[in-house]
């Protein structure tokens, strides 16, 4: 069992992936943690790829993230893709709640990074803006990737309702894959 979890920003990839990995008893790989260095600076591309290669060397893991820079490396090692394809309102309300709560609580993310309310509401680099503007593009992108012969080895699951995530996790916890 080697899962890649994809979806637009705010769909719940990290929460879902962490729960799936815990239930299945395997490592959880958060691609954001491998990609971002201190001060929200991206690590060099080769460093990112090497970190992904090292993290996915095992037989069982769950990784989350939409990084096209490592898609070929990551997806060639995966056995499954889970696409969290929830409606726009669900996704946007989640990313809004997450961003506001992290900003108010000054939650420290990997490498000492923190989300700021100023960045969220007053910047072109806003995660809120990013989530909203990439929503439709991501739906087209993942539908296209699902049909790409290059990734025919992957078993795809598209989850369109948040209420169905728990059943998926429970099913894979029981079966181990």
N, C-alpha and C positions, 0 to 999 in steps of 0.2 A: 504494500500500500504506500504509494507516493503521490500525495495530493498537492495540486496547485489550486489555490482559491483566488478567483478573480472577481472583479466588480468595480463599479465606479467609486470614487472617494466618498466615504460615508456609508457604504452599503453594509458594513459590519464585518469586513474580511478578517481583521485581526481578532475580534471577539470570537467569531465563528471558528477560525482556524485554531486558536488557542484551546477552545473547548473540544474540538475534534481531536486534536493531538493528545490532550489530557485523557480523554475517554478511550482512545486507542492505545495509549501508553507509548507514544513515540515522540521524537523531537518536533518542536514547533520552530519554524524559521520565519522570522519577520523580515522581509526584504528591505523595508524602510530602515531597519536597524543596520543592515549591511551597507546601504546606499548613502545614508546621511552621516557626515562627520560633525564635529563641533561647529557651532554657529550656522547651522543649516547649509553647510558646504558639502557638495557631493564629493565622494571619494573618487580618485582616478578610475576610469573605466576598467583597467586591467585588475586593479585591486578589488573592485566590485565583483567582477567575473570570478576571480580566484576565491573570494569569500563564498560565493554561491556554490562553486564546485566543491569546496571543502565541506560546506554545510549539508550538501545533498549527496555525500559519498555513501551514506548508509542505505539499508534496504527499506527502511520505513521512516517517513517524515511527512509533515504538512507544512507547506510554504504558502505565504500570502503576498500578493502584490502583482502589479501590472507592468513591470519594467520590460519594455521591448528590447532593451540592450542585452538582457540575459535570457530572453525567451527561448532561443534555440537550445542553449545549454540546459536550462531548467526543464523545459517541456520535453526534451529528449530523454531525460531521466525519470520523468513522471509517469504514472500509470493512469491517473485520474485528473480531471479538471472539474472543479465545482464553480459554477457561475452564479453568484448572488445577484440576480437580475430583478431587483425590487422596483416598484414604481418611484417616479420622481419625488413625490411628496414624502414617502417613507425615507428615501435616501437623504433628501435635503434636510428634513427635520432632524434626522440622526446626526448629520455632520454639523448642523447648527448647534444642537444641544452639546455635542462633544466639544466643539470649538469654544463655545461660551464657558462651559464648565472647566475645561483645561485652562483657559485664559484667566478666569476668576480665581481658580485654585492654584494657579502658577505651577501646574503639574509638570514635573521634569520628565522628559522623554529620553530617548537614548542620546548618549554623548552630551548630556547637559542641555539639550535643546528644549525650548518651551514655546508653546503657541501664545501669541499675543493678540489681544482684542483689537489693538490698533492695526496690526497686520491683517487680521481677519476681515475688518470692516472698512479699512482705508487704504488698501494696497491692491495693485494689479496682481500681486502674487498671493492673493487671498485663497485659502483652501476652500472657502465657500464659493467664490467665483469659479475656481477650478472645477469643483464638483458639479456646479450648475452647467457650466459651458461644455464640459466633456461628457455629460450624461448621454446624449443622443449618439455622439461619436463612439462612445464605448459600446453601446448596444450593437451598433453596426459592426464594429471591430470584432467583438467576441462572436457574433453570429457568423462572420466571415471565417474567423479562425477555427470555429467548430467544424466547418465544412472543408477546411484546407486538407488535402491529401497528405501533406507533410506531417500532420498531427493525427492521422487516422488511427494510430496505436492507442490514443487516449480515450478513456471512457468518460464521457461528458455527463454531468448532471446540472441541469438548470433549475435553480430554486427561485420561484417567483413570489413566494409568500413567506414573510419572516416566521410565521407560525409553523412552517414545515422544516425549519432548521434543526429543531430538537430531535425530531424523528430520524432525520438523516444521521445525526451524531450518534444517537442510540443504536441505530442499525449497524453502524461501523464499529461501535464499541463492542457489540456482541459478536460480530463476525470477524473482527480483526482486519477487515479490508473489504 
